[in-house]
């Protein structure tokens, strides 16, 4: 192996200088992370391409096919059964994947961009700007995000746009506090002082010197926050104030199928399984990404799988 535990480059015996391993090499060495990445990729492709393939099958009703159990006897779209109106559960799962991601992904991206920008700006400058930014974050955090979403969506019309807006605002403080803490620590380092000495503007210093260091942590937080936002959207749809019919989301499917749990379990259970698989996969991939993007911890991914959780031995100074 040519990478030291600290992430520094090491010369090969031939004298050639090599860098750290590529991210796909590290990913290929972790079977659990590979499975998580495959699941998330399938969910994303399903959300993007699925609606083009199923047409109107997600809303097409056939009362003669009401509550059919999962079976191949009625074609591919009957593989996961039908609901009380005879609609294909498989087609509705595919349609719901796009709706769920259309809420979770924009909400996370908006909160990530806004919270990170304000947090790095406040942490770099400090003083009154930092105090004002932190007090605003404290005010937003003082309201539970789910309760805030319930109140706002009860007053205004429940829609995808309103869901994205309220969830993004509720999650901004998470990124703001993280970026502020990282920037406040980095601003005292020598390379930042050198940039100030040469007259580099604050915006350029933040973009060139602070953002590359803070970004891995922010992306890890965003991956975990994606799980929270998706579960929040599912909870709101389950309560009836999130996604509204005729649109469909995984949470709404669980709500619509709960009264048929004893007679047609597949209507509510299968969307619940989709939610669990997606959130667990995102959590696993976030843990892997945190190690892969940290030069001081990346070496752990290069160890044989059986040694990764083994405590370090003493005496030789090697892990």
C-alpha positions, 0 to 999 in steps of 0.5 A: 500500500502506498498511502500512509495512515495520515493520508500522505504520499509514499514513494514506491521502491522503484522511486515513482511517487503515487497518490491516494487510491481512487474513490472507486477502488476504496468503494470496491473494497467495502461490499456493504458500501457497494450494496448501499450505492447500488440500492441508491443508484437503482432508486435514483434511476427508478425515480428518473426513468420509471415514470417514462416506462409505466405511463398511466398505470399508477393511476389506472383503476380496475375494480375487477382486479381489486386487492389482488395479492402479489403474483406473476399470473397477471403480468409484470405490473401485478408482481407486487399486487394491486390496491383497493382500486385495482391499481398496480402497487409496483407502478405506484411505487415507481411513481412515488419514488420520483415524488419522494425524491423530488421533495427530499433532494431539493430540500437538502440541496437548498439547506446545504447551499444556504446554511453552508454559505452563511456558516462559512461567512460567519465563521470566517469573519467572526464578531457580530456577524457570527453572533447574529447568524448563530442567534438566527440558527438558535431561533429556528432550532427552537421549533421542532422541525416536524411541528413547524412543518405541521403548522405551516402546511396546515395554514397553507396549501400542502404541496411539493413546493411548500414541503421543500420550502419548509423542510429546507428552512428547518434544516438550514441551522444544521449546516450553518452550525457545522460550517461555522464551527469548521470555518472558525477553526480553519481561519486561524491556520497559517495558509489562511493568514498567508492569503490575508497577507497577500490581500486575497478577498474574503470570498476568494479565501473562503472558496479556495481555502476553507470550502475544500476542507469543510466540504467533506463534512458537509456532504456527510451531514447532507447524506444523513440529513437526506434520510431525515428529510425523507422520513419527515416527508413520509410522516407528513404524508402519512398524517395527511398534510404532505403529498396529496392525491392524485400525487403519490409518495411512499408515505402516502401509500403507507397511510392509504394501506394501513386499513388493509394490513390484515387483508392486503398487507402489501399495500402498506408494507412494500412502501415501508420497505422501500423507505427503510432500504433507502434510508439505511443505504444512505446512512451506510454510504454516508459512513463510508464517505466520511472515511473516504474523504478524510485523509487521516482516516482513509487508510482504514478502508484499505485494510482487510475487512477482518482488521478494520474494527480490530484495536490498534496494537502497541509497540510498533506504532502501526494500526 
